[in-house]
Amino acid sequence: MASGSGLRVGGRAQNAPAPYAGSNPSSNSLGSRPTVVNQTLGFMSNATIPYHWTIARWANDLDKNIMNGQLVFLKCNNGTPLLRNRAYTMLNLQMCNYALYREAIARQKANSLNNVTADAEVNQAAEVLETILQSYRPMGSVINDVNGKPDISNNADRVINVCISGRQTTFNIWGELHDGDYIGLKLEMKEVKGTAFNLSIHHHSQVQDDLKTMSCYQWIPYRTGDGDANRWKTPAPNRRRMVPVYYYEMGRVFRCPRGKDYTLDETGRMHMAHHLSDMVSKTFMFEVHWNIRG
């Protein structure tokens, strides 16, 4: 290490120069006789990069359901840049999918008032997809909550630490996973009914009262298939498909529990993306190395 660099690692003293094998830590001269120093550098492997966000509390306390290990999104209206000194709306996966469902209902009503034809609605899919990608940004998984639960004397915004890169645990909503598999979410048009959502882990029977069935975009867990475990492989786009699908790579499986027989088909993954209490109570957690883009 160059003299005067100011860089230090843990050593014989708090402010001691960084010793390397074959160097003399007490001399700055290149002509000094080298002295072997045994030093284990404490570099972290897969260091976690946390980032804290100031989160506005929800009027119905729905934000209480955002807990450690959950995938979370930030809502950024009109694609505004992420700024640290403002309060954002944070949603977990189930809350985000429900928001997309409600927006689809509002969009259908607006199209009906404006006499938009069915063919024109299909042509809106690419525009809607782009709006979702700008407005709802995957941020990683929750590490912890800084300022605790709200009470009468604590009405301040929440501060939540989120792992945006590095190793962290999360709930397995993908199904059968192996160390090294790449995982992510796909944004795909699905037929959804409001009663399919359970957004509360405090009241397991609490579901939404929307009875309308809508075709809308939803975030669905996606993983690389067998044979693709060593690299991310986004499926080739189907040019004949009228409604586009977007694949969002989020990270790579670092370590899965051994001896877990746990498989999910497409229906099961959709259920976990809608039913919060089942995700928390019926799935195990594993370590993932996040690599959140943007």
N, C-alpha and C positions, 0 to 999 in steps of 0.2 A: 504494500500500500504506500502511495506517495507520501512523503513527509509533508505535514501541514495540511493534510486533506480534511482533518477534523472528524473523520469517520472513526467510530469506535464500536467494538463488540465487547460483550461481557468477558472479563478476564481477571487478572490478579487484583485490580483495583477498579473503582467505578470509572475513573477517567484515564485509565491506562491505554496506551496505543494498542491497536489491534495486532497481536503477535501472530506470525505465521512460522511454520517450520522452516528453519534455515535463516531466520532473521534475528536481528538483535534489537529488541524493543526499547533499549535504553540509549540507542545511538541513532543519529540522523545521517551519518556518513555512509556512503556506499562502499567506502574502503574499509569499514570496520570488519573485524573477524566475525563471521556468522556464528551464532549460537543457536542450537536446536531448541525449540520451545514446543512442547506438546500442548496443543490447544484444540479443543473441539468447538467448532463454530456452531452456534445455535440457530442456524437458518431453519425457518419453518417450512415444512413441505405442505403445499396446497393451502397457503395461508388464507384465512377468511377475511374478506373485505366487507365490513358492515357499513351501512349508511342509515342515518336516522331521518325520519320524516315526521313533521308535525301534522297530525291527523285531526280533522274536525270530528267531534262527536255527533252521532246520529240522534235525531229527536226521539226515536223509539228504542234507543239503546241497542240497535242491531249491531253496532260496531263491537259490542262485547264478544261477539262470536268470532272475531279475528284473534287467533291464538297462535302460540308458538308452533312452528313447523308447517303452517299453512302457506300455500301459494297465494300471493297477493298482487293486486293491480292498483295503479293510480289512475284516477280519472283526470284527464287534462283537456279541458274544454278548448275546442278549436285548435288543438294541437299546440298549445302554448308550451314554451320550454319549461323544464322542471327547475324551479327555484327553491332554495332551501329555506327561505325566510317567509314562507306563506303556508297556510293550512290547506291540505289536500283532502280529497275524498278517497279513502282507501276501501277496497272491496276484496274479499276472498273470492275463490273461484266460483262458488255457488252464487254469491251475491252479484258477481259480474255477469254470469249467465242470465240471472233473473232480470238484471237491468237491460240486457240486450233483448230479452223477451218483451219487456214493457215498451221499449223503444220501437220494436217492430209493430206492436199494437197501435201506438201513436202514429207511426208512419202509415199504416193501413188506413186509419181514419182520415189522415190528411190527404191521402191519395183518393179516397172516396169523395171527399168534399171538392177536390180539384178535378174530378172526373178522369183520373189517370187510368188507362186501360191495363188489363192484366199483362199484356206483352210489354208495356212500358215498365211495369213493376219488375219484371224479370230483368230488363235491361238496366235497372237501377242497382243490381247486385254488386257489380264491380265498384260503383261509387260508394255503396253502403260499406263494403269491405274495407275500402281505404279510410273511410271515416272512423270505423271501429279501431283500426290499427293506430290511428292518430290520437284517438280519445281514450282508449283503455290500454295502458302499457303494463305488460308483465314486469314485475320488479324483483322476483325471487321469493324467498321464504322468510317468515318472521323469526327473528332470534329471541327478542323479548320486548316487553312493554316497560317503558321507563317510569312513567308517573302513575301507574296503578289504576285501580278502578275508580270511577267517579262517585262522589258523594255530595252532600249538601255543601260542604266547604271546599270541594275540589271540582270546579266546573271548567277547568282549563282544558285546552286541547291535549289530546294524547300525543306522546312521542314514542314512536315504534322503531326499533332497530330491525333492519331488513338485510339479509345476506344477498348482496348483488353479485358476488363472485367468491369462489372458494368453496370449502367443504362445509356442509350443513345437513341436518336431518330434515326429512319431510315425510308426509304420509304417502304410502304406496297406493296410488290410484291408477297405476298403469297395468298391474297384473304381474305376470311372470317376468322377472327381471334377472339379469346376470351382471356381474361386475364388468364394467366397460361398456354396457349398452348406452346408447344415446337416447335421451328422452326429450319430449317437448309437448306442445299443444297444437292441435289443428283447429282452424276456424272454419267450420263447415255448416252448411244450411241443414237444419234438422226440424222435424215436426215436434213441437213442444206444447205441453199443456201446463197451465199455471199450477195445478194441483200436484205436479211432479216435483215441485221445489219444496224442500224443507230447509229453512235458513236458520233454524235455532237449534242449538245443542242443549239449551236449558229446558226446553219443552219439546220432547221428541215427537209429539203428535201435532205440533204446530206446522201447518202447511199454508201456502198462499191460497187465496180464495178465487183466483182467476180461473174461470172454466173454459176460456176460449183456447182453442188449439191453433197455434200459429206456426208458420214456416219461417224460421229466423236463424241467424247465425248464432252458433254456440261454440265455446271453447271446450274441446274434447281431448283428453289425454291421448298422446300418441308416442309410440316407441319404435325403434328400429326392429325389423323382423329378424327371424332366424337367418343366420348367414351374413347379416349386415352389422354384427356387433362391434366390429373394429373401426367403423367409420360411419359418419352421418350420411344417410342417403335419402334425400327428399324424393318422393315418388314423382315420376314424370307427369307433367300436367296433361290432362285429357282435353284435347282441343275441341272435341265434340261436346263437351260439357258446357251447358249454358250458364251455370252458376259456379263461379270459381271457388277453389278451396285454397287456404293459406296455411302453410306449415311453419311453425315457429320453434326453432331449436332453443332449448333452455339449458341443457347441461348433460352431464354424463354420470352414470351410476358409479359411485366410488366403492361402496361395500354394502352388500345385501346380507340379511341374516341367513344363516345356513339352515337347511332342513325345513324351509317354508314352502308348503304346497299351496300356492295362491295364484289362481288364474282368473282373468277377467276377459269376457268377450266385449264386443262393441257396446252392447246393451248395458253390461255391468259398468263399463267405464263412464257411460253417459249417466248412469244412476249415481255414481260417486261424484260426478260433476254437478249434480243437482241436489243431492241429499247430504247435508252437512253432518247430521248426527250419525249416520251410518259410516261415513268416511272416518269420523273420529273414533267410533267404537269398534269397527269391524276390520280395520286395516292396521298393518304394522308399519313402523317407521324404518327408514333406511337412510344411508348417507349418500348424498349426491354432490358432485362438484359442479356448482352453478357457473354458467357462462352467459350472463344476460347481456344481450346486445343493446346498444343505444344508451 
